[in-house]
């Protein structure tokens, strides 16, 4: 979208985690109110034949693909399963994403398969270009590559049809393929495992008559810059528990706008790692195609500040 390891920031982290957990648990009464008391005019647009399209799941409820390949937003995984398959169907999604900020560029592509709206399996490959840093420091490479294999399992609930949120547990195994430079700046390993728990819920008619999607994710990780700079570090080698969140409003069955926030650990001594955030718009003309555009603020990356820019993703689904 594993118990936390103690670190010197434990007090600050636990406070943030309480905020995330409180936000997630607060959705249950809101969800019941939305499903039980929303006016018919607010509920009708969700299940129109136009919104249902080729399968039983509603348009846009398959989400997009994150830069790591899991179904969700752009930088935060959701509890949804890739594709539009129902409980007796297969689903699938393929994506390509391009992110360009001031001094870096990321290209990510991959595929994911959903089974019975219960299990998601996927692979993704990333290429991270760093021309400014390579020229300034005469680095032996101008790019970092990373491969990701992931699995996600829906544990309980449904995004739309149950009072409780949809809950999913995900695991991402990441392998950094150009580890020389990360190892020189303090990274400990060229591979690592992220585990996360996501809760997602669509509240019908909750935003001035429009549908509101909320998602919260807790992640256990050792990744530096999501793994592109390796795993663990000279400052902190253990796991960190970090929080992530998304909120989106469905303006109509085909258009959505929203925001995302992703907390990051600080493992490397040579450069502080800032949290990520973005503002996005999604277009879902049908269940086969989704286009996501966002303005992303990635903060400081490897000593270079003000990494802001554009994010564009194309997804094909079944």
RODO-2510 file (C-alpha; in nm, 4 decimals, decimal comma):
residues 318
     n   res          X          Y          Z
     1     x     0,0000     0,0000     0,0000
     2     x     0,6332    -0,6850     1,1423
     3     x     0,6687    -0,5049     1,4738
     4     x     0,8610    -0,1787     1,4723
     5     x     1,2297    -0,1787     1,5608
     6     x     1,3200     0,0673     1,8311
     7     x     1,5139     0,3697     1,7144
     8     x     1,6075     0,7130     1,8569
     9     x     1,3009     0,8640     1,6899
    10     x     1,0537     0,6201     1,8557
    11     x     0,8535     0,8886     2,0385
    12     x     0,7964     1,0980     1,7256
    13     x     0,7138     0,7941     1,5169
    14     x     0,4622     0,6563     1,7651
    15     x     0,2783     0,9886     1,7670
    16     x     0,2478     0,9849     1,3894
    17     x     0,1383     0,6211     1,3950
    18     x    -0,1387     0,6999     1,6447
    19     x    -0,2685     0,9694     1,4080
    20     x    -0,2746     0,7237     1,1176
    21     x    -0,4469     0,4512     1,3219
    22     x    -0,7049     0,6970     1,4572
    23     x    -0,7799     0,8165     1,1046
    24     x    -0,8212     0,4576     0,9848
    25     x    -1,0521     0,3564     1,2701
    26     x    -1,2596     0,6705     1,2321
    27     x    -1,3710     0,5489     0,8895
    28     x    -1,5885     0,2682     1,0257
    29     x    -1,8747     0,4849     1,1601
    30     x    -1,8451     0,7155     0,8619
    31     x    -1,8662     0,4157     0,6311
    32     x    -2,1766     0,2824     0,8039
    33     x    -2,3401     0,6223     0,7792
    34     x    -2,2497     0,6518     0,4125
    35     x    -2,3888     0,3095     0,3267
    36     x    -2,6886     0,3182     0,5557
    37     x    -2,8079     0,6770     0,5312
    38     x    -2,6752     0,8266     0,2062
    39     x    -2,9573     0,9525    -0,0125
    40     x    -3,0483     0,7506    -0,3186
    41     x    -2,9361     1,0361    -0,5416
    42     x    -2,5857     1,0078    -0,3947
    43     x    -2,5684     0,6309    -0,4330
    44     x    -2,7143     0,5845    -0,7797
    45     x    -2,4177     0,7078    -0,9900
    46     x    -2,1787     0,4463    -0,8454
    47     x    -2,3607     0,1459    -0,9876
    48     x    -2,4898     0,2764    -1,3168
    49     x    -2,4361     0,0469    -1,6179
    50     x    -2,1898     0,3052    -1,7507
    51     x    -1,9836     0,2843    -1,4329
    52     x    -1,9976    -0,0952    -1,4173
    53     x    -1,8535    -0,1336    -1,7663
    54     x    -1,7080    -0,4765    -1,8557
    55     x    -1,7143    -0,6388    -1,5096
    56     x    -1,8901    -0,6303    -1,1754
    57     x    -1,6456    -0,3944    -0,9984
    58     x    -1,7083    -0,0235    -1,0317
    59     x    -1,5142     0,2042    -1,2635
    60     x    -1,2004     0,3513    -1,0991
    61     x    -1,2158     0,1118    -0,8001
    62     x    -0,9177    -0,0800    -0,9365
    63     x    -0,7099     0,2307    -0,8728
    64     x    -0,3908     0,3082    -1,0617
    65     x    -0,0412     0,1562    -1,0262
    66     x     0,2165     0,2882    -0,7835
    67     x     0,5776     0,3411    -0,8918
    68     x     0,6480     0,0045    -0,7245
    69     x     0,3751    -0,1762    -0,9200
    70     x     0,1111    -0,2320    -0,6517
    71     x    -0,2471    -0,1208    -0,7133
    72     x    -0,3261     0,2110    -0,5496
    73     x    -0,2327     0,5714    -0,6130
    74     x     0,0984     0,6928    -0,7522
    75     x     0,3275     0,6717    -0,4479
    76     x     0,0991     0,4998    -0,1933
    77     x    -0,0479     0,1468    -0,2261
    78     x    -0,4171     0,0977    -0,1502
    79     x    -0,5980    -0,2101    -0,0245
    80     x    -0,7594    -0,2667    -0,3668
    81     x    -0,6573    -0,5580    -0,5913
    82     x    -0,5212    -0,4903    -0,9410
    83     x    -0,7602    -0,5093    -1,2357
    84     x    -1,1379    -0,5360    -1,2326
    85     x    -1,1870    -0,9069    -1,1650
    86     x    -1,4636    -1,0024    -0,9205
    87     x    -1,4668    -1,2920    -0,6738
    88     x    -1,4946    -1,5477    -0,9546
    89     x    -1,2670    -1,3755    -1,2094
    90     x    -0,9089    -1,2874    -1,2906
    91     x    -0,8001    -0,9272    -1,3380
    92     x    -0,4802    -0,7657    -1,4619
    93     x    -0,3081    -0,4301    -1,5042
    94     x     0,0000    -0,3132    -1,6950
    95     x     0,1495     0,0315    -1,6479
    96     x     0,4256     0,2714    -1,7409
    97     x     0,5095     0,5773    -1,5315
    98     x     0,7422     0,8720    -1,5817
    99     x     0,8450     1,1134    -1,3068
   100     x     1,0605     1,4170    -1,3845
   101     x     1,1795     1,6493    -1,1096
   102     x     1,4492     1,9154    -1,1007
   103     x     1,7592     1,6911    -1,1073
   104     x     1,6267     1,3371    -1,1450
   105     x     1,3969     1,1256    -1,3617
   106     x     1,2276     0,7945    -1,2829
   107     x     1,0786     0,5505    -1,5330
   108     x     0,8834     0,2571    -1,3953
   109     x     0,6881    -0,0152    -1,5747
   110     x     0,5345    -0,3457    -1,4773
   111     x     0,2375    -0,5817    -1,4683
   112     x     0,0133    -0,7165    -1,1938
   113     x    -0,2457    -0,9949    -1,1880
   114     x    -0,5443    -1,0109    -0,9555
   115     x    -0,7096    -1,3418    -0,8630
   116     x    -1,0727    -1,3447    -0,7471
   117     x    -1,0374    -0,9923    -0,6075
   118     x    -0,8399    -1,1565    -0,3283
   119     x    -0,4728    -1,1926    -0,4274
   120     x    -0,2468    -0,9660    -0,6334
   121     x     0,0899    -1,0694    -0,7817
   122     x     0,3119    -0,8325    -0,9770
   123     x     0,6552    -0,7345    -1,1023
   124     x     0,8024    -0,3935    -1,1829
   125     x     1,1312    -0,2477    -1,3036
   126     x     1,2538     0,1035    -1,2259
   127     x     1,5248     0,3155    -1,3823
   128     x     1,6328     0,6236    -1,1899
   129     x     1,8349     0,8799    -1,3853
   130     x     2,0693     1,1111    -1,1929
   131     x     2,2556     1,3213    -1,4543
   132     x     2,3166     1,6261    -1,2322
   133     x     2,4718     1,4240    -0,9516
   134     x     2,6700     1,2059    -1,1927
   135     x     2,8243     1,5097    -1,3615
   136     x     2,8981     1,6951    -1,0361
   137     x     3,0634     1,3987    -0,8633
   138     x     3,1996     1,2120    -1,1676
   139     x     3,0026     0,9018    -1,0715
   140     x     3,0661     0,5765    -1,2603
   141     x     2,6961     0,5512    -1,3531
   142     x     2,4195     0,7902    -1,4542
   143     x     2,1334     0,5650    -1,3474
   144     x     2,0209     0,3242    -1,0775
   145     x     1,7985     0,0253    -1,1595
   146     x     1,5691    -0,1667    -0,9307
   147     x     1,3515    -0,4763    -0,9731
   148     x     1,0449    -0,5345    -0,7559
   149     x     0,8304    -0,8449    -0,7019
   150     x     0,5201    -0,8017    -0,4896
   151     x     0,2216    -0,9859    -0,3483
   152     x    -0,0890    -0,8417    -0,1824
   153     x    -0,3724    -1,0289    -0,0088
   154     x    -0,7128    -0,8862     0,0790
   155     x    -0,7749    -0,9820     0,4406
   156     x    -1,1240    -0,8457     0,5030
   157     x    -1,3854    -0,5951     0,3962
   158     x    -1,4720    -0,4405     0,0620
   159     x    -1,3961    -0,0950    -0,0753
   160     x    -1,7664    -0,0246    -0,1435
   161     x    -2,0019    -0,2918    -0,0153
   162     x    -1,9098    -0,3507     0,3515
   163     x    -1,9268    -0,1069     0,6445
   164     x    -1,5640    -0,1736     0,7376
   165     x    -1,2770    -0,0667     0,5116
   166     x    -1,1069    -0,3094     0,2780
   167     x    -0,7926    -0,4343     0,4533
   168     x    -0,4969    -0,5797     0,2626
   169     x    -0,1501    -0,6988     0,3566
   170     x     0,1283    -0,6526     0,1020
   171     x     0,4938    -0,7511     0,0647
   172     x     0,7419    -0,6020    -0,1836
   173     x     1,0819    -0,7631    -0,2444
   174     x     1,3220    -0,5124    -0,4003
   175     x     1,6626    -0,5629    -0,5616
   176     x     1,8894    -0,2648    -0,6375
   177     x     2,0955    -0,3612    -0,9420
   178     x     2,3606    -0,0844    -0,9371
   179     x     2,4827    -0,0977    -0,5796
   180     x     2,8372     0,0413    -0,6015
   181     x     2,7505     0,4062    -0,5405
   182     x     2,4872     0,3398    -0,2695
   183     x     2,7357     0,1172    -0,0860
   184     x     2,9958     0,3957    -0,0894
   185     x     2,7564     0,6417     0,0777
   186     x     2,6602     0,4040     0,3578
   187     x     2,3876     0,1665     0,2318
   188     x     2,4194    -0,1813     0,3826
   189     x     2,2349    -0,4121     0,1417
   190     x     2,1352    -0,4265    -0,2249
   191     x     1,8010    -0,5953    -0,1522
   192     x     1,5262    -0,5675     0,1033
   193     x     1,1683    -0,6442     0,1920
   194     x     0,8895    -0,3932     0,2554
   195     x     0,5723    -0,5104     0,4313
   196     x     0,2622    -0,2941     0,4579
   197     x    -0,0970    -0,2967     0,5785
   198     x    -0,3485    -0,0814     0,3896
   199     x    -0,7067     0,0161     0,4718
   200     x    -0,9200     0,1732     0,1969
   201     x    -1,2823     0,2861     0,1924
   202     x    -1,5118     0,4616    -0,0551
   203     x    -1,7660     0,6808     0,1251
   204     x    -2,0688     0,7326    -0,0962
   205     x    -2,1810     1,0932    -0,1360
   206     x    -1,9602     1,2052     0,1547
   207     x    -1,7984     1,5061    -0,0196
   208     x    -2,0851     1,7416    -0,1087
   209     x    -2,2678     1,4571    -0,2790
   210     x    -1,9547     1,3170    -0,4443
   211     x    -1,7828     0,9955    -0,3434
   212     x    -1,4776     1,0185    -0,1180
   213     x    -1,1993     0,7589    -0,1077
   214     x    -0,9683     0,7453     0,1943
   215     x    -0,6661     0,5197     0,2345
   216     x    -0,4157     0,4699     0,5136
   217     x    -0,1030     0,2527     0,4974
   218     x     0,1519     0,1466     0,7574
   219     x     0,4826     0,0222     0,6141
   220     x     0,7788    -0,1608     0,7669
   221     x     1,0910    -0,0826     0,5627
   222     x     1,4703    -0,0430     0,5478
   223     x     1,4638     0,1150     0,2029
   224     x     1,6561     0,4310     0,1168
   225     x     1,4573     0,6385    -0,1354
   226     x     1,2214     0,3404    -0,1782
   227     x     1,5249     0,1148    -0,2389
   228     x     1,6856     0,3097    -0,5217
   229     x     1,9722     0,3952    -0,2825
   230     x     1,9858     0,0491    -0,1285
   231     x     1,8703    -0,0684     0,2141
   232     x     1,9793     0,0173     0,5671
   233     x     2,2536     0,2667     0,6382
   234     x     2,5299     0,4014     0,8544
   235     x     2,2825     0,6123     1,0553
   236     x     2,0115     0,3477     1,1009
   237     x     2,0224    -0,0136     0,9852
   238     x     1,7031    -0,1430     1,1431
   239     x     1,3444    -0,1305     1,0256
   240     x     1,1288     0,1805     1,0469
   241     x     0,7503     0,1931     1,0651
   242     x     0,6271     0,4766     0,8455
   243     x     0,2822     0,6090     0,7614
   244     x     0,1280     0,6804     0,4222
   245     x    -0,2094     0,8272     0,3265
   246     x    -0,4273     0,9078     0,0255
   247     x    -0,7531     1,0951    -0,0240
   248     x    -0,9466     1,1289    -0,3489
   249     x    -1,2809     1,2743    -0,4566
   250     x    -1,4628     1,1182    -0,7521
   251     x    -1,5993     1,4170    -0,9403
   252     x    -1,7973     1,1753    -1,1582
   253     x    -1,7492     0,8081    -1,2615
   254     x    -1,4569     0,9026    -1,4907
   255     x    -1,2633     1,1777    -1,3096
   256     x    -1,0953     1,1879    -0,9688
   257     x    -0,8724     1,4386    -0,7905
   258     x    -0,6708     1,3757    -0,4783
   259     x    -0,3587     1,4022    -0,2662
   260     x    -0,1008     1,1564    -0,1331
   261     x     0,1577     1,1604     0,1430
   262     x     0,4388     0,9121     0,2048
   263     x     0,6614     0,9221     0,5104
   264     x     1,0249     0,8172     0,4597
   265     x     1,2926     0,6755     0,6928
   266     x     1,6336     0,8382     0,7487
   267     x     1,9015     0,5699     0,7249
   268     x     2,1938     0,7398     0,5474
   269     x     2,4194     0,9882     0,7215
   270     x     2,5271     1,1819     0,4127
   271     x     2,1807     1,3139     0,3206
   272     x     1,8475     1,3633     0,4928
   273     x     1,5537     1,1833     0,3306
   274     x     1,2380     1,3953     0,3032
   275     x     0,8796     1,2730     0,2945
   276     x     0,7015     1,2633    -0,0425
   277     x     0,3703     1,4202    -0,1392
   278     x     0,1689     1,4855    -0,4536
   279     x    -0,1549     1,6291    -0,5891
   280     x    -0,3097     1,4235    -0,8705
   281     x    -0,5907     1,4005    -1,1206
   282     x    -0,7080     1,0674    -1,2622
   283     x    -0,9036     0,9999    -1,5805
   284     x    -1,0828     0,6650    -1,6185
   285     x    -1,2584     0,6708    -1,9583
   286     x    -1,3407     0,3002    -1,9241
   287     x    -1,2171    -0,0098    -1,7438
   288     x    -0,9409    -0,0673    -1,9965
   289     x    -0,7535     0,2625    -1,9597
   290     x    -0,6512     0,4948    -1,6759
   291     x    -0,4340     0,8060    -1,7010
   292     x    -0,2908     0,9730    -1,3905
   293     x    -0,1126     1,3104    -1,3841
   294     x     0,0338     1,4630    -1,0696
   295     x     0,2520     1,7388    -0,9370
   296     x     0,4997     1,5779    -0,6972
   297     x     0,7158     1,7251    -0,4228
   298     x     0,9930     1,4796    -0,3339
   299     x     1,1949     1,7206    -0,1212
   300     x     1,5675     1,6545    -0,0896
   301     x     1,7175     1,3523    -0,2665
   302     x     2,0867     1,2658    -0,2163
   303     x     2,1822     1,6226    -0,1073
   304     x     1,9957     1,7946    -0,3950
   305     x     1,7031     2,0009    -0,2684
   306     x     1,3673     2,1144    -0,4112
   307     x     1,2976     1,8048    -0,6186
   308     x     0,9556     1,9002    -0,7544
   309     x     0,8034     1,8149    -1,0890
   310     x     0,5533     1,6154    -1,2919
   311     x     0,4320     1,2586    -1,2738
   312     x     0,2402     1,0878    -1,5569
   313     x     0,1186     0,7268    -1,5602
   314     x    -0,0700     0,5182    -1,8155
   315     x    -0,2413     0,1966    -1,7074
   316     x    -0,4150    -0,0709    -1,9146
   317     x    -0,6499    -0,2970    -1,7183
   318     x    -0,8683    -0,6033    -1,7535
***
